[in-house]
Amino acid sequence: MKTALHYDVLVIGTGAAGLGLALSLARHQKIALMSKSALEGGSSPHAQGGIAAVMDTSDDVESHIQDTLSVGAGLCDEKAVRFTVEKARSAIEWLIEQGVRFDHATHQKFHLTREGGHSHRRVLHVADHTGSAVVTTLLDQVKSHENIDCFPETTAIDLIIHHQACYGVYALNNATGEIFSITAKATILATGGASHVYQYTTNPLDATGDGIAMAWRAGCRVSNLEFNQFHPTTLYSIYSEERAFLLTEALRGEGAILKRPDGTRFMPDYDSRAELAPRDIVARAIDEQLKQHHLDYVYLDISFSPPQKIKKLFPTIFAYCLKHGIDITQAPIPVVPAAHYTCGGVVTDLCGKTDILFLYAIGEVACTGLHGANRMASNSLLECLVFAMSAAQSIQKEKREDHFSPVAMDNKKSLLEPEIISALKIKLKNIMWNNVSIVRCNKKLKQAQELMEKIYQTLGNYRQTHRLNRELIEAYNMSQVSLMMITAALKRHESRGLHFNQDSPKTIPLLAKAACYRKAVHQLATQPSQDSESLYI
């Protein structure tokens, strides 16, 4: 492979955001599409619930906006919320044009379900595998498009930054260990979130915060990283596996209830919306029940619904649970919360632009202001598509003729033993799960900060002295983003949305603003590798 490649546009990430943007530009631009695993990797294919959009006459855009603002616990950017919600219908229409077939209740009407925080049924879906249907449809077109070159199994190392502008990325071929550069007139981070910094998560292995870490090293602001969403309901029986199996919120939208082992409900004791309260409330309620009653799990029960309805709406969940010995048409499901979604990320405007020229961030890697302190269910795929379209329009208008030739890199250092990286990752994930989870306190946060700084320094040194591979790059990014999450949590002296601190349990109106940090503001340990510009250029 050549040591330097050049394209009009470089997209890093192959979820709904990355694929949507690539297809929106490919008619007139030459696109490089990068994924550190298979092209089908990432979180989008695992999204079960659906996409929120006002598609029924009984609903209205203003209601969707107000629901989102309410769930965001006072921290949403209303301009971003209105921008996203008002463009929801056009995003759905674009998906339908691409070939996505949403479920219908009648020939002319979509089947709409309801999820937590929504006041109306407005979630379009393809049974219980909406994300997979969207990604499969878009990826089929990407693979056959003559203007899109795909780079699977290729890990981004660092952005190529020169004079506060982005020129592409240094990349690692996972199979050969070769490092090469891909330069482009526009670079888009669509790398997803960072929930794999937690021991238990619904996310695939790719979700290690790479884009957030790279953008921050390059000089971008990050924001809202203290708000990590925990999905209330994942299947307990495989809680020890790499990825917890998600039980979509649409189950509760169709009437499923949460129960203690003795059969009694508990959500009405916490919120008038009961099981359809926002995720932060439901996750904390389950967490309290587990601790208060010394339980391993609580139950999610939809067995009172007609079996054929359950099998039609939730075929994936029905089959998966049956495989693990649970017939959900006959018995309740043991459930526990797990890390699910990163509400903060790289600060962008409504076009996906970051603080670095010609660098964009879209999807879960970005902090657009839509989610605030808590994401409302099924607004995530919507955000991916709306901002992919918006970024594409901005990129089409940009005129950039300058070019920068980065210095070539080699990767001939000695390989670090895989067991060392693995042990550090396990320790990191345990620290985050035990100290920076659903309910927090200052003592544990400070302990986590001290422990994480040591891991961060150690991995930074290894990154300088040893051969780079995907595992080392990921582990370093995980330690960097974890430290930013912990620091952000310590700096918020209140409880709001997904951030609940026992030492500051009240929500303080004066703190209803997003805290943005640049590299120097975080007061992290001195970074052994310094920044990408001084290291590579």
Summary of the structure (lengths in Angstrom):
residues: 537
radius of gyration: 22.1
end to end distance: 20.9
largest distance: 68.2
contacts: 2025
relative contact order: 0.17
helix: 39%
strand: 18%
